[in-house]
Amino acid sequence: MTLDLERPLRYPDTESAPLMTKRARWLVLIGFLFPGSAQLLAGNRKLGRFGAVATSLLIVGVLAALGGLLFARVATLSFFANSMVLLVLQILLVFYAVLWLVLGFDTLRLTRLVKTHRGWRVPIAILSVLLTVVPSAGAAWTATTINAGRELLSGLFSGAPAVEPVDGRYNILLLGTDAGADREGLRPDSISLVSIDAKTGQSAIIGIPRELSGVPFPEDSPMYDIHPNGFGVAPNAYGDWGGCEVGRCILNGLYAEVELFQPELYPNAKAKGSSPGIEATKDAVTATTGLEVQFYVLLNMDAFESIIDALGGVTINVEERLPIGGDQYGNNVDGYIEPGLQKMNGYTAQWYARSRYGSDRGDYDRMERQRELQAAILDQMNPSNVLLNFQKIAAAGTQLVETDLPESMLGRFLDLATKASAHKPLNVELVPPEVDPDYPDFDVIRQLVAQGIAEASPAPEE
């Protein structure tokens, strides 16, 4: 029986062109569908067994990954969001790319094209090369994409252990600036707190004025001993004056104040992937909003241009005419962003978020535009767009973001990001008339935040 099955493939009648043509087509097809099978049936069985085992392991691995995404998504995403796992996966893909080339071209040799019908020789050869080269090239491209992701993970995220949510939510401080956190005297242009429900992914984005005065600190903060009544509010450790070395005692001056003059207050900041100035800002936002800040993400606004271009631009509905460049007197304007639905490249989108002098409410309108741009970027980050442009996005990502998010929590946050797509983020803007940045009522601020969190929380089960 075995001989009867093998005879047409392993011991064919080479003088029969129709039989050799049919045999060649079958070998190319089964060699593509299950690499190694052509060698088992008609070639080197040792090579065929090696190829078949490797193919079987690949199929089992893919099925296990799909099963994990269906039934244990967080654990599976956490597994694949590990830089060492990605390195192993990258090596395996390179191995499979080489193996498919070897098996594919060996299958073409086994077809004995010279014995096939003349009219079928070129089509069979072309089909065999395509079915060999395309999967191998795809595996090689995937390996390079994984390498870009691995470099992004190792260069961006910290190795800190995972933490649990606070009152069922993760709270992440977003700081937008025009330079990295190593810039001396950094002053964030925008400050937001993103609070995410740990089960549903529902989120509230709390916009905090950068010029908020007298921000408080938790009692366990190193800053509380110096400024017990709020940042720069006398009396304090400095006596009857504010004690701010960098100028006005406002929220966006806190980073420079601590970073330049009191870094010893947070000796463990750098070990945690943060900095003394960032940690002080975290403490202030925690006490201001009543939500414990667990992580920070610093967004370099200059790098937005490259990541938006990598995504192919963003679409934003512009509500008012905004100048590109210029000053408060309208001098040296390089152009205007006109009202209406606009598909913006990175340069235009960056100015949409930065323009200071084209809005009635100045910085408060700019705060809203910056969050609008962030939302537009997230909308563009659909799976197909990210996959096609991943290497460009990853290259821009290391310039765009600094964070202390642990690598061990990436799977959990990727899962929450998937769930969050079903919910529209709730915006809470702490701006006039409800909040006066010069004379803020922090009880009112915490009440507004609590109301927003309640609206952005899942409805209680009946």
Buried (B, 14 or more C-beta within 10 A) or exposed (E): EEEEEBEBBBEBEEEEBEBBBBBBBBBBBBBBEBBBBBBBBBBEBEBBEBBBEBBEEBEEEEEEEEEBBEEEBBEBBBEBBBBEBBBEBBEBBBEBBEBBBBBBBBBBEBBBBEBBBEEBBEEBBEBBBEBBBEBBEEBBEBBBBBBBBBBBBBEBBBEBEEEEBBEBBBBBBBBBBBBBBEBEBBBBBBBBBBBBBBEBBBBBBBBBBBEBBBBBBEEEBBBBEBBBEBBBBBEBEBEEEBBBEBEEBBBBBBBBBBBBBBBEBBEEBEEBBBBBBBBBBBBBBBBBBBBBBBBBBBBBBBBBBBBBBBBEBBEBEBEEEBBBEBEEEEEEEEEBBEEEEBEBEBEBBBBBBBBBBBBEEEBBBBBBBBBBBBBBBBBBBEEEBBEBBBBBBBBBBBBBBBBBBBBBBBBBBBBBBEBBEEBEBBBBBBBEEEBBBEEBEBEEBBEBBBEBBEEBBEEEEE
